[in-house]
Amino acid sequence: MNHLIFILKTAGISLVTCSIFGVLGGVFLDIMKPPHPHVPISNWLITLTLTAFTSLVISILIGSTLTFLGKANLPKAILYTNLIVVIFLMVFLIYIITV
């Protein structure tokens, strides 16, 4: 049961922090490349959804891997998850801006 609680804590905290990164990335994308007038969804909502989904998947993988290895440390798990999601978001933003 402690392993499940650790995984849920990792997923919850990472979801909140990565959602903030997603909103900031979308606002940055709006500044760099204004949205097309025919697109009804703004850029920050797209990046928020992308980072939230990525954060959940990555945090479950990292949390379960760390508990399996017996090295369950919540700050490290959140740091690893946020780092991977931020790198994924930066690659996505660079791709969208250059295309």
C-alpha positions as CSV (number, residue, x, y, z in Angstrom):
1,M,0.0,0.0,0.0
2,N,2.9,2.4,0.7
3,H,4.1,1.9,-2.9
4,L,0.8,2.9,-4.3
5,I,0.6,6.0,-2.0
6,F,4.1,7.0,-3.2
7,I,3.1,6.6,-6.9
8,L,0.0,8.7,-6.3
9,K,1.9,11.4,-4.5
10,T,4.4,11.5,-7.3
11,A,1.7,11.7,-9.9
12,G,-0.3,14.4,-8.1
13,I,2.5,16.8,-7.3
14,S,4.1,16.3,-10.7
15,L,0.7,16.9,-12.4
16,V,0.3,20.3,-10.7
17,T,3.9,21.5,-11.3
18,C,4.0,20.3,-14.9
19,S,0.6,21.9,-15.6
20,I,2.1,25.3,-14.6
21,F,5.0,24.6,-17.0
22,G,2.5,23.8,-19.7
23,V,0.5,27.0,-19.2
24,L,3.7,29.1,-19.2
25,G,4.9,27.3,-22.4
26,G,1.6,28.0,-24.1
27,V,1.8,31.7,-23.2
28,F,5.4,31.8,-24.5
29,L,4.2,30.1,-27.7
30,D,1.4,32.7,-28.1
31,I,4.0,35.4,-27.8
32,M,6.4,33.9,-30.3
33,K,3.8,32.6,-32.8
34,P,0.3,34.1,-32.6
35,P,-2.5,31.5,-33.0
36,H,-4.3,31.2,-36.3
37,P,-7.7,33.0,-36.3
38,H,-9.6,29.8,-37.3
39,V,-8.3,27.7,-34.5
40,P,-10.8,27.8,-31.6
41,I,-8.4,26.4,-29.0
42,S,-5.6,28.5,-27.6
43,N,-2.0,27.4,-27.4
44,W,-1.8,27.3,-23.6
45,L,-4.7,24.8,-23.5
46,I,-3.0,22.5,-26.0
47,T,0.4,22.6,-24.1
48,L,-1.4,22.2,-20.8
49,T,-3.1,19.0,-22.0
50,L,0.1,17.7,-23.5
51,T,2.2,18.3,-20.3
52,A,-0.5,17.0,-18.0
53,F,-0.8,13.7,-19.9
54,T,3.0,13.4,-20.3
55,S,3.4,14.1,-16.6
56,L,1.0,11.4,-15.5
57,V,2.6,8.8,-17.7
58,I,6.1,9.6,-16.8
59,S,5.4,10.0,-13.1
60,I,3.7,6.6,-12.9
61,L,6.7,5.1,-14.7
62,I,9.3,6.8,-12.5
63,G,7.4,6.2,-9.3
64,S,6.9,2.5,-9.9
65,T,10.5,2.1,-11.0
66,L,11.9,3.8,-7.9
67,T,9.6,1.8,-5.6
68,F,10.6,-1.4,-7.4
69,L,14.3,-0.6,-6.9
70,G,13.7,0.3,-3.3
71,K,14.9,3.9,-3.7
72,A,11.6,5.7,-3.2
73,N,12.4,9.3,-2.6
74,L,9.6,11.8,-3.3
75,P,11.7,14.9,-4.1
76,K,13.9,13.0,-6.5
77,A,10.9,11.4,-8.2
78,I,9.2,14.7,-8.7
79,L,12.5,16.3,-9.9
80,Y,13.1,13.5,-12.5
81,T,9.5,13.7,-13.7
82,N,9.6,17.5,-14.0
83,L,12.9,17.4,-15.8
84,I,11.7,14.9,-18.4
85,V,8.4,16.7,-19.0
86,V,10.2,20.1,-19.3
87,I,12.7,18.7,-21.8
88,F,9.8,17.2,-23.8
89,L,7.9,20.5,-23.7
90,M,11.0,22.5,-24.9
91,V,11.5,20.1,-27.8
92,F,7.8,20.4,-28.7
93,L,7.9,24.2,-28.5
94,I,11.1,24.5,-30.6
95,Y,9.5,22.2,-33.2
96,I,6.3,24.2,-33.4
97,I,8.1,27.6,-33.5
98,T,10.5,26.5,-36.3
99,V,7.9,24.8,-38.5
